[in-house]
Amino acid sequence: MELFFLLFLLASLSSLSDPALGIRLPDPIRDRPLRAPSGPVKVAVFALGSFWRSEASFGCLPGVVRTSVGYSGGSKPNPEYRNLGDHAECVMVEYDPNLIQFKQLLDVFWASHDSRQVFGQGPDVGDQYRSIIFTNGTLEARLAAASKEREQTKSRSSIVTTQILQIGIFHPAESEHQKFELKRNRFLMQLIGNMPEDELVSSTLAAKLNGYAAELCSPETQKKIDARIGDILKNGWPVLRNI
Ligand SMILES: *[C@@H]1O[C@H](CO)[C@@H](O)[C@H](O)[C@H]1NC(C)=O
């Protein structure tokens, strides 16, 4: 990440002071899937606190095709960010089951939040931040229950609060909440040609960079993306299309 900031600084400085270096704003690009899934993608939905961070927690995983944030787990029709009723903030993860399994997503779920905190996550207090695994079918329900039991076994001094619910309606959140971590990083947004909102939601690249922006990629992936960005800055644009 230090390298990244150094490069950012370098890019900002040189675009101000030395146009001869050839750094210019890129043209918008069409995103292409990093690798086309070999079969149909599967869908998983989790609630684990603020959905800004939840989306970033899953975006960088190999095999994750798309991520988006929304509301689920309640009954209120048409939930909104400031008025979501009994819903929880959720992330929807679309993944290629040939590359990553529900079981591995569960591992990331447990590792990415404190399932024992009652009524919130960290400083975010309220029912909308509760912990939920949504399952589709008996196999997923069994895997979820087994993983929760394993998690509880790690310590008996407090209760794992996570609910396991059957997957239901997922209400997509307002666009300003999609890829939130990426969008507040102007450098990365420029690097992908200021991809428009509708593409940000469906882009695999944007999902990965959203994780990268939040520093939630594995060290290996983080390094790989650092290197790609380094290459691009060294060679001038074009824009990052692929990782
Ligand atoms: C549940 O799984 C079935 C079969 O795998 C699939 O057709 C369906 O779309 C899934 N439901 C949801 C809400 O993801």
The ligand as an ORCA input file, in Angstrom:
! r2SCAN-3c Opt
* xyz 0 1
  C     -31.461    -21.272     -5.266
  O     -30.858    -22.317     -5.969
  C     -31.565    -22.699     -7.153
  C     -30.908    -23.947     -7.702
  O     -29.528    -23.981     -7.517
  C     -31.549    -21.535     -8.106
  O     -32.245    -21.872     -9.288
  C     -32.206    -20.328     -7.448
  O     -32.133    -19.213     -8.294
  C     -31.522    -20.035     -6.112
  N     -32.254    -18.968     -5.430
  C     -31.692    -17.817     -5.087
  C     -32.599    -16.842     -4.418
  O     -30.527    -17.556     -5.297
*
